[in-house]
Amino acid sequence: MRPGRRSRKARRAARIACVIPVVLVWAGLAVHDAGTVAAAPCRPTSGEQVARDTLSGTEEILSRVFSREVVRLKRDGVRLEADWKQAVFMLGAMRVFEATSRGEYRDAALEWADATGWAPGPRSRHADDQSPIQVYLALVEAGGPGVSDDALEAARASFDAMVADPASGREEWSWCDALFMAPPAMAGLSRVSGASEYAELMDRMWWDTHELLYDPEERLYYRDERAKTSMDGSVPRSFRGNKLMWARGNGWVLAGTAAVLAQMPADLETRPRYERLFVEMAGRVAELQGEGGLWGSSLLDPMDRQPPESSASALFCAALAWGVGDGLLDGDAYLPVVRSAWEGLAAAVDEDGRLGWVQRPARRPGTVLESESWIYGSGAFLMAGAEVLELERSGLLTGGPSTRGEEEED
């Protein structure tokens, strides 16, 4: 954090100590056909009752989504491993733990970390395989039983190799999703260890990738070079003839920027540049939100011609809510966007806790089905819900109607 700004942990402690009444109820949510998500009006009730109902309602839906995935992992005998899909879910679990102090979320992440040996995935320099380090960092900072003093040794070894033999961002992080997977872990490791070299390397690599993939006119990122220019020299376009701007890819970047800012050592000179990028992208993302509160897979295509995509929408919701809570985004402008997004996301969850409308692992905008549900989408939902819960507890989120390479496929 910048000098003079209270840390996230300090604000969280204050919110837990004194819950300020809020007046928003997630009630009567429904999912309609043709991919349109809507919410029924909230029932009138007293401010004190609404505060309790809102907080308990948010925690309930988070618990439902979390429990479904945990039960599914055990029931289906899914191997716990250090891949990005499971890491995103466990990171979401840790975000909810930080917001609620409910031990089941930490327990699940700790069990997963023990199963992975607290190590990155097998490709030690690959951003996707370094994403688990974010979970390990969160566990170390949370403390408690089961976390050893040398829990981050494998993480440090992975990044030490990169520091000793650095490469450019466009070599290592040639797809925009990578800006969520590895940089927050590098920034966090610098902050926790006091070793500046991880954040310094992250900073150089980040802005090199930025120069490769950012479109300043659109204020959005291409997923990779192939989304900018095809091998035959043609310019790829969406089905509707627009630039190929993938929602989840940009969700990874916006959420990754927020995570880097939250983890970044306070004295990193380029912090203002990350803040400008975050605010710039946030403004563009808000402009593209659909009437149902969610975003489509192809950001520049009209929402009335495509279904919602919940994993990208959850990432956007989480990042925008964090930005409001951290003071980077104006509440009057962005709280309606966050509220509408959370309503749409909540409406996409069924009674069993299944989050629908999640695009399968991909590289481009594509088909999205209500029946599709993936664990990384649930993880992004947990991240969004944790940030919404923080805003509810702070009293910021108030009631009223909503106003409106060989990389993996992420």
N, C-alpha and C positions, 0 to 999 in steps of 0.2 A: 504494500500500500504506500501511497505517497505520504510524506511527512504531514502530520496533522490529521490524517484520516484514520478513524478507528478501524481496527482490523475486523475481518468478517467474524472471527471467533468472539471478539469483544461484543460486537453487535448482537450475535446469536445469544450470548450469555444474558445480555440485557433483555432480549425479547423473551427468553424463557423465564426470566425472573419476574417480568411484569407484562402479562399478555394484555394488549390494548384492544378494546372491543372493535370489531369490524362488522360490516353489515352486508356481507355477500353470502348467499346460499346457493350451492350447486344443487338445484332441485328440478325434477321433472325433465331431465335430459333425455333426448330421444335421437335415434339415428333414422334418417329417412332414406328412401331409395334414391337411385341415381347418384349416390355419393354426396348428397347434400346433408350437412350436419347442422342441426338447429337445437335450440334450447327453449323449453317452456319458461314462462315467467316465474320468478321466485315467489314463494308465499310470504305474505307480510307477517312479521313477528317483532318482538322487542329486540333492541340492539344487543342486550346481554345474551339473549337466547340465540340470536343470529351468530354472535361471535362463537359460542360453543358449537352450534350446528355446523358452521363453516369449517372450523378447525377439525372437528371430528369427521366431517364429511370428506375433507381432503385426505386426512390420515387413513380413513376407511378405504378409499379407492386406491390409495398407494399400497396399502396392505393387501388388498385383493389382487392387484397386478403382480406384486412381489411374490405372494404366496403361490399363485398359479405357476409361476416359472420355477420356483424352488421345488414344488411338488412334481412338476413335469420332469425336471432334471433327474430327480431320484426315481420316479416311476419308470421312466424310459431308460434308466441306466446310462445316461449321458456321461461320457468321460469329462471330468473337470480338467481343463487345460488352458494354457496361457495363449488363447487366441483373442482377437479383437472383439468378437461377438460377445463372448462371455465376460470379457474385461469391461465392456461398456455397461453390461447389466450390473456387475459387481460395483462399478464406480457409482452407478445410480443408487445402489443399495447403501453405499457409504454416505452419499449425499443426504439420503433420508435419515440415516443414523445421526449425522451431524445436526440435522434439523429437529429430531425428535428424541434422541438418546434411547431409542428402543433397541434393545440388545439383539433381537433376531436379525436385524439387518447387518450388524457388525459380525454376528456369528456366521452368517452365510458367507460373507466376504473372507473371513478368517479361515473357514473350512476350505474355501476355494484356493486361497493363498498357500495353505499348507499342502494342498494337492498338487499345486504347480511348483512347489519347492521355492516359492518367492523369487522365481527367475523369469526373465523374458522368454518369449517363444524361441524356437530353434534358430531363426534368422536374426542374429544378435544385432544387426544394424538396420533391420527393417522396421519402419515406424509402426506398422500394425502389431508386430511382435513385441514392441516396446511399450505398447499401451497398458499392459498389466502393471507396469511400474507405478502408474498413477494410483492404482488401488493399494499397492503396497505402501506408498507414501501416506495415503489417507489412514491406513491402519496404524502405521508407526506414530503418526501425529495424534491419533485417537488414544493410543496407549492401551493399557489393560493386559490381562493374561493372554499368553500365547504369542506375544510379539517379542522377539529376541533382539538383543543389541546389534546383531549383525544382519538384521533382516534385509538391509538394502545393499549388501555386499555385491550380489549378482547384478543389481541395477547399476551400481557404480562401475562395475567391470564392463558392462555393455557400453556405457557412455565414455568411459576412460579410453576404450579402443577407438572411438570416434574422435576424441580430443587428440589422441596421439597420431591419428592418420585421418585428418579432416577431409571432407569432400564438400562440394557445393550443395546448396539446397536443391537445385534442379536435378542433381544426380541422385541424391538420397530421398528427396521428398518431391518426386515428379508428379504426384497426384495430390489434389488439394485436400483430400481426406486426411493425409498425413499430418496436416497442421493441427488436427485434434489429437492424433494418436501419440506423438512423441514430444512435441515442444513443451506441453505443461509439465511433463515428468522431468524434463531437463531443467526447466526453470525452478520447479519445486525442489529438485535435488540440490541445486545451488543454494536455495534459501535455507534448507534444512541442514546442509553440511557446512555452509559457509564457504564452499569452493566456487569461485566465480566463473571458472572456465566452462562449466556446463551451460550456464545462461548466456555467456558470451558467444559460444559456438552456436547455440540455438538461435540467437539473435541474427547472426550472419546468415545462417541457413534459411531462416524464416523469410527474410527480405529478398533473398535470391529467388526463392520459390514464388514469392509475391510478384516480383518483376516478370516472372515467366507466365503466370496464370491469371493475374488480376486484370480486369477490364475496367479502367477508370470511368469510362462513359456509362457503363451499366452499374458500376459500384458492386460488382459481383465477380466471382471466380469461375473460370472454366475448370472443369474437372481435371483435365490433363491437356497436353498439346494436341492430341487427336480430336478434342472437342473444339479446338481453334481452327486447325487446318488439317484436312485429310491428306493421306499419302499422295493422292493424285493432284494435290494443290487446291482442291475445291474447299469451300467454306461449309462445314457441316451446319445443317439447320434442323430445327424441330419439325414435326409434322405440319405445324401451322406456319412454318417459314421464318421462325424467329431464331435468334442466337441460341446455342445449346447451353443453357444455364440450368444445371441440375440442382434441384432443391436440396437433397440430402448432402451433396458435396458442399454447398454453401452453408448448410446447417452445421456440418462438422467445423467449417472455418470460423463461423461466428461464435459457436460454443467454445472452440479451441482458443480463440482470441480472449474470450472472457476468462477461461481457465488459466491462460498464461498471465493475464493481468492479476488474477487472484493469487497466483503462485510467485510472481516475479519479485526478485529482490528489489527493495524500495529504491535503491540508488542506481538502478539500470538507466543509463542516460537516454535510451531510446523509448522509454515508457510512453512519453507523449505521442509518439508515432503510432503505437498500438492503440492508444485511446482514440486518436483521430480515425484510424481504420475502423475501429469498433463502432463509433458513432456514425460514420459514413455508411457502413454496411447496414447497420440497424435501421437507418432511415429508409434505405431502399427496400429492405425486407418488409418493413411496415407498410410501405406503399403497395406491395404485391399480395398482401393478405386477402384471402377470399372472404366472401360474405359470411360463410359458416364458421369463420375463425381460423381455418386451416389453410395450408398452401398446397398447390399441386406439385407433381413431380417435375414438371417443366415450368420453371418460374416465370418465364416471359410469355407463356401461352395463357389464354383466358381461362379462368376457373370454371366457367360454365361449360367448357368443352373437355374437362378432365376431372376425375375423381380426386378427393383429398389424399394426401400422403402423410401419415401420422408420424413417422420417425423424423422426417425433416421438420415437421411442425413442432414436435416436442423439443427438438434442439433449438429452434428459433425461440420458442416460448421460454425455455430455460435461460438462454442467453439474454433475452430482452428483460426478463424478470430480474436477473442478476444485475443488469445494467441500471435498472431503476433503483434497486436496493443499494447499489454501490455509489449512486449519485452521478453516474455518467450520463444517464438518460433522464429527460424531463418526465416526471410522473404524469402530468396532465396530458402529455402527448402519447405516452407509451402504456400507461396502465390499462386503457381501454383495449389496446392491442393484446396485451397479456391476458386480460380477462376473457376476451373473446376466444383467444387461442386455447386457454385452459378449458373453457366450456366445450369447445369443439372436441378437444382431446378426451375429456371425460365422457362425452357422448359416444365416442368410438370404443369404449370399454364395455364388454357385456357383463352379465351377472357373475360369470365365472372368473372374471379378471382378464379375459383375453382382449388385448388391444388389436383392433382390426385396422385395415388400410395401410399395412406396412409393406413398402416395396421390398422385394427380395434383394439379396446382395447384387449389386449392379455397378455400372460405370456411367450410366446415362439415364435421362428420363425414360420411363417405360410404363408398362402395364402395372396397375395397382388394383388389387382386389380387396373387398371387405373381408374375405375369408383368410387373407394372408396375415400371419402374426409371427414375428421373429423376436428372439430374445434381446437383440440390440435395440429394437423399437421399445420394448418394455423398459430397458435401461434408460433410454432417453426420456421416456415418460416419467420415470422415478426422478430423474434430474429436474425436469420441469416442475413436477409436483413439490419437490423439496424447496425450490426457489419460490413457488407460489405460497407455500406454507410460511416461509419467512416473511413475505409481504403481508400475508394475512395477520400474522402475529405482530408485525410492526404497526399495523393500522393503516398502511399505505394503500392496500388493495381494498377499496370500499365498494359499496353497492351501487345500484343503478343499472340501467340497461347498457349492454355493450354497444359501442358506436361503430359499429360496423361488424511404367517400368515393368517388371513382372510384379506389379502390385496386385494385391487382392482386390476383389470387387467389394466395395464397402457400401 
